Amino acid sequence: MSNISNNLKYLRKKKGHTQQNFADIMEIKRSLIGAYEEDRAEPKYDLLKKIAEYFDLTIDEFINEKISDSWKPKLKSAGSNLRVLSISVDQNDRENIELVPVKASAGYLNGFSDPQYISDLPKFQLPLPALRQGTFRAFEIMGDSMLPVQPGSIIIGEYLDNWNEVKTGETYVIISKNEGVVYKRAGNRFKENKDLKLISDNKVYDPYTIAADDILEIWKAKAYISTSLPEPAPDPTMETLTQMMAQMQKSISQLNKN
């Protein structure tokens, strides 16, 4: 039998529930509980999450641990992303880079831990040394809050398991319940139960904060793909030339003093 079937039967009995009253709590048919405990079927992601939360477990613990009277949960480090990360692999068992287009970003909030949802996303590989070690995902961004990175660009992020590794001034794709998928610069280091400050590179947009318990995933930006090629630098104006001359004079004066 799978861990799910054994764990469900053990935890249900430990709570003192019959199959019927546990089915009533989960708002499903009793026959489904029987099927899960006899390993004839497995619950879908939403129900799996509901069952795990009811028993105060992570989905990872409920699926992968063999829970018994002697079992103890592993100590969890502050700032760790405890959710299950679903990935897909190619025919050579290499991890794919899944692409989350803008039109799929809303669905990603519900499906990011669902293996079937992840496997249905577009996927690709890139032969870049910087993308060989780690787990990577690509996110299409819209809006001009991160100019000069253009709207429609694809940010390739590396999965950040330990959120304490967030560094001030570096850019990340943040997945959150209220904001969805956003690409921003971190304004402070991550601290458990504290707000994370997010800063746009386009100064027209004001910084804002997001609660730690609102965050679902963090991906550290490693590269981006864009079909918008950079424009040539504009010719210098008289004002720009004047500023450059003033800066040069200031530098020369400083050198003379030294």
Stockholm file with secondary structure:
# STOCKHOLM 1.0

chainA/1-258         MSNISNNLKYLRKKKGHTQQNFADIMEIKRSLIGAYEEDRAEPKYDLLKKIAEYFDLTIDEFINEKISDSWKPKLKSAGSNLRVLSISVDQNDRENIELVPVKASAGYLNGFSDPQYISDLPKFQLPLPALRQGTFRAFEIMGDSMLPVQPGSIIIGEYLDNWNEVKTGETYVIISKNEGVVYKRAGNRFKENKDLKLISDNKVYDPYTIAADDILEIWKAKAYISTSLPEPAPDPTMETLTQMMAQMQKSISQLNKN
#=GR chainA/1-258 SS CCHHHHHHHHHHHHTTCCHHHHHHHHTSCHHHHHHHHTTSCCCCHHHHHHHHHHTTCCHHHHHHSCCCTTCCCCCCCTTBCCSCCCCCBCTTSCBCEEEECGGGHHHHHHHTTCHHHHHHSCEECCCCGGGSSSCEEEEECCSSTTTTSCTTCEEEEEECSBGGGCCTTCEEEEEETTTEEEEEEESSCCCTTSCEEEECSSTTSCCEEECGGGEEEEEEEEEEECSCCCCCCCCCCHHHHHHHHHHHHHHHHHHHHC
#=GC SS_cons         CCHHHHHHHHHHHHTTCCHHHHHHHHTSCHHHHHHHHTTSCCCCHHHHHHHHHHTTCCHHHHHHSCCCTTCCCCCCCTTBCCSCCCCCBCTTSCBCEEEECGGGHHHHHHHTTCHHHHHHSCEECCCCGGGSSSCEEEEECCSSTTTTSCTTCEEEEEECSBGGGCCTTCEEEEEETTTEEEEEEESSCCCTTSCEEEECSSTTSCCEEECGGGEEEEEEEEEEECSCCCCCCCCCCHHHHHHHHHHHHHHHHHHHHC
//
